[in-house]
Amino acid sequence: MTTSHEPTYPPPRRLRPWNAVERGLAKVGISGKALVLIAPVAWLVIFFLVPLAVVFGISLATKQFGRPPYSPLLTTEEGTVQLTLHLNNYIRLFSDSLYVAAYLSSIRIAAIATLFTLLIGYPMAYAIARAPDPWRNVLLMLVVLPFFTSFLLRIYALTGFMRGNGLINQFLGLFGIEPLVMMQTDFAVYVGLIYSYLPFMILPLYTTLVKLDSSLIEASADLGSRPWQTFLSVTLPLSLPGILAGSLLVFIPAVGEFVIPALLGGPETLMIGRVLWDEFFSATNWPRAASVAVAMLAVVVVPIMLLQKAQGAVVEK
Amino acid sequence: MRRGWFLPITAALGFSFLYAPIISMVVFSFNENNLVTVWSGFSTKWYGALLNDPQMLSAAWLSLHIAAISASIALVLGTLAAVALVRFRRFRGRTLFSGMVSAPMVMPDVITGLSLLLLFVAMEGALGWPAGRGMVTIIIAHSTFAMAYICVVVQSRLADFDRSVEEAAMDLGASPLRTFFDITLPIIAPALVSGWLLGFTLSLDDLVIASFVSGPGSSTLPMVIFSKVRLGVSPDVNALATIIIGIVAVGVVIATLLQLRNRPHKGRA
């Protein structure tokens, strides 16, 4: 069938319903674009943006008994609307050393865990990127697989590993080494964070490393660089977007982590996610929990914006 | 390029770090002994104990329900968002929109959970809906963050494929809607399948958000597991974990094979 002499047929009959639908929508001023956008935009505004505003509002309320367990912001008294804002949650946040310590230790723990995840994840991502083709996909799947298997159950698996009579200590016992206390320590929290978030580090690193032009590395070697010099002057700088994206993907959720410090950490492991959880579930002080959330948001909002930029740089060719 | 032994060895160590705890958990789920880490013989009694635990079974059923429904909602919303982000180069509020789509992915769970709970409580006070908290509120919460992940998966697939087939369909007189359903949708179908599976497992996995937005009588499986694990180790959790890992592993392998088979250019990730 040649296309050059084809006369222009009207579209077949069965195409028409869609055309009619579109014409009808266009008549009332709804374009195709708006049709695609309206549902996700409405959903995200209602269930993502508005909730953040609500948290901010309630953080300015104060705890009271009843349902809901916080004071109303707007009250009507003799026909006038009154806005009552309480700053006591925030004052407490800065004056009570528990909160300050929890913030600082969350940031410290998340930063150290991110560094170790990078140190372990980088060579793994590099090895996968350099692996021959069929292997590469298998190895990638092996990285993704634990990420899909329940996070909670993997933390549970770690507790079985690190417990006093767990496998590590049984193994050490074979050599006559005294059992180590690993559970309920900061060490266990670090292991848990690295273990859980390693795939988040490897995937963006792999994406930048696999696109790396190997002729640059060969050129560097031809010009007489030792392998580690090539790595420092060529590979490492070119993979910076991946390093940044991976580190942020680990750091942001690690700062607010609750499950890992709750199951692996000891009572002295202070993390802000745990403080928020306790304020809400144990103390049932919703406004205080909301103010902790706002302060946590202040810590992660800059990293989240950086991540957006870094992810753009990773995806672009 | 030669790297000698350093890379393979670190990779091997890294993978054993990822897999050793999981493998030992699977092995010990068949352990006869009550002590979780002392092997005393093969037994499947913990699987039997699991089947006779009504609390566990009803929680599992509820979780599967929630996961299926929220993955489906998230699939529709995430696909629409992906189409908008890939196909509409410019529209007002694009930056805000792409930020809103991806932010739930990295937002700490405690913030997502608390903020949605406070929203639901405020909405109930003002509008009378949702009446109480339970399955519906968990589904809404899970759809919101699963949507972000699904959007990323579908986006990469949409950006990958040859647009000339779409243009050909439109040149032949198909309307944009028809082109989408007849041409685009079949091409991105593998991404939709793996996106749905991803949403399903994310929902099945979530403890923190569900704990905030659930109500009395709607404990999901992770909530039941968490309360058990907090009290100490229980061998039946090993059995449950093995079942879940088995199902997930099969699902991930199928999804990976689907994606590999339908990938137009080899070696592109």
Chai-1 contact restraints between the chains, C-beta under 6 A:
chainA,res_idxA,chainB,res_idxB,connection_type,confidence,min_distance_angstrom,max_distance_angstrom,comment,restraint_id
A,P11,B,G173,contact,1.0,0.0,6.0,A-B,restraint_1
A,L15,B,R178,contact,1.0,0.0,6.0,A-B,restraint_2
A,W18,B,S175,contact,1.0,0.0,6.0,A-B,restraint_3
A,W18,B,L177,contact,1.0,0.0,6.0,A-B,restraint_4
A,W18,B,R178,contact,1.0,0.0,6.0,A-B,restraint_5
A,N19,B,S175,contact,1.0,0.0,6.0,A-B,restraint_6
A,E22,B,S175,contact,1.0,0.0,6.0,A-B,restraint_7
A,G32,B,P176,contact,1.0,0.0,6.0,A-B,restraint_8
A,K33,B,F88,contact,1.0,0.0,6.0,A-B,restraint_9
A,V36,B,L80,contact,1.0,0.0,6.0,A-B,restraint_10
A,V36,B,V83,contact,1.0,0.0,6.0,A-B,restraint_11
A,V36,B,A84,contact,1.0,0.0,6.0,A-B,restraint_12
A,L37,B,A84,contact,1.0,0.0,6.0,A-B,restraint_13
A,A39,B,L80,contact,1.0,0.0,6.0,A-B,restraint_14
A,P40,B,L77,contact,1.0,0.0,6.0,A-B,restraint_15
A,P40,B,L80,contact,1.0,0.0,6.0,A-B,restraint_16
A,P40,B,A81,contact,1.0,0.0,6.0,A-B,restraint_17
A,W43,B,L77,contact,1.0,0.0,6.0,A-B,restraint_18
A,L44,B,M100,contact,1.0,0.0,6.0,A-B,restraint_19
A,F47,B,T144,contact,1.0,0.0,6.0,A-B,restraint_20
A,F48,B,M100,contact,1.0,0.0,6.0,A-B,restraint_21
A,P51,B,S115,contact,1.0,0.0,6.0,A-B,restraint_22
A,P51,B,L116,contact,1.0,0.0,6.0,A-B,restraint_23
A,P51,B,L119,contact,1.0,0.0,6.0,A-B,restraint_24
A,L52,B,S115,contact,1.0,0.0,6.0,A-B,restraint_25
A,V54,B,L118,contact,1.0,0.0,6.0,A-B,restraint_26
A,V54,B,L119,contact,1.0,0.0,6.0,A-B,restraint_27
A,V54,B,A122,contact,1.0,0.0,6.0,A-B,restraint_28
A,V55,B,S115,contact,1.0,0.0,6.0,A-B,restraint_29
A,V55,B,L118,contact,1.0,0.0,6.0,A-B,restraint_30
A,I58,B,L118,contact,1.0,0.0,6.0,A-B,restraint_31
A,P68,B,V121,contact,1.0,0.0,6.0,A-B,restraint_32
A,I120,B,G14,contact,1.0,0.0,6.0,A-B,restraint_33
A,P123,B,L7,contact,1.0,0.0,6.0,A-B,restraint_34
A,P123,B,T10,contact,1.0,0.0,6.0,A-B,restraint_35
A,M124,B,A11,contact,1.0,0.0,6.0,A-B,restraint_36
A,M124,B,G14,contact,1.0,0.0,6.0,A-B,restraint_37
A,A127,B,L7,contact,1.0,0.0,6.0,A-B,restraint_38
A,A127,B,A11,contact,1.0,0.0,6.0,A-B,restraint_39
A,M141,B,T256,contact,1.0,0.0,6.0,A-B,restraint_40
A,L145,B,V252,contact,1.0,0.0,6.0,A-B,restraint_41
A,P146,B,L18,contact,1.0,0.0,6.0,A-B,restraint_42
A,F148,B,T201,contact,1.0,0.0,6.0,A-B,restraint_43
A,F148,B,V248,contact,1.0,0.0,6.0,A-B,restraint_44
A,F148,B,V252,contact,1.0,0.0,6.0,A-B,restraint_45
A,T149,B,I245,contact,1.0,0.0,6.0,A-B,restraint_46
A,T149,B,V248,contact,1.0,0.0,6.0,A-B,restraint_47
A,S150,B,D205,contact,1.0,0.0,6.0,A-B,restraint_48
A,S150,B,I244,contact,1.0,0.0,6.0,A-B,restraint_49
A,F151,B,D205,contact,1.0,0.0,6.0,A-B,restraint_50
A,L152,B,L207,contact,1.0,0.0,6.0,A-B,restraint_51
A,L152,B,P222,contact,1.0,0.0,6.0,A-B,restraint_52
A,L152,B,I225,contact,1.0,0.0,6.0,A-B,restraint_53
A,L153,B,A241,contact,1.0,0.0,6.0,A-B,restraint_54
A,Y156,B,V229,contact,1.0,0.0,6.0,A-B,restraint_55
A,A157,B,P21,contact,1.0,0.0,6.0,A-B,restraint_56
A,A157,B,I22,contact,1.0,0.0,6.0,A-B,restraint_57
A,A157,B,M25,contact,1.0,0.0,6.0,A-B,restraint_58
A,L158,B,P21,contact,1.0,0.0,6.0,A-B,restraint_59
A,G160,B,M25,contact,1.0,0.0,6.0,A-B,restraint_60
A,G160,B,V36,contact,1.0,0.0,6.0,A-B,restraint_61
A,F161,B,P21,contact,1.0,0.0,6.0,A-B,restraint_62
A,N165,B,T37,contact,1.0,0.0,6.0,A-B,restraint_63
A,G166,B,T37,contact,1.0,0.0,6.0,A-B,restraint_64
A,L167,B,S24,contact,1.0,0.0,6.0,A-B,restraint_65
A,T207,B,A269,contact,1.0,0.0,6.0,A-B,restraint_66
A,I217,B,M1,contact,1.0,0.0,6.0,A-B,restraint_67
A,I252,B,V106,contact,1.0,0.0,6.0,A-B,restraint_68
A,P253,B,P108,contact,1.0,0.0,6.0,A-B,restraint_69
A,G256,B,P108,contact,1.0,0.0,6.0,A-B,restraint_70
A,G256,B,V110,contact,1.0,0.0,6.0,A-B,restraint_71
A,F258,B,V110,contact,1.0,0.0,6.0,A-B,restraint_72
A,F258,B,V208,contact,1.0,0.0,6.0,A-B,restraint_73
A,G273,B,V110,contact,1.0,0.0,6.0,A-B,restraint_74
A,L276,B,V110,contact,1.0,0.0,6.0,A-B,restraint_75
A,A289,B,L114,contact,1.0,0.0,6.0,A-B,restraint_76
A,A293,B,I111,contact,1.0,0.0,6.0,A-B,restraint_77
A,A293,B,L114,contact,1.0,0.0,6.0,A-B,restraint_78
A,I304,B,V106,contact,1.0,0.0,6.0,A-B,restraint_79
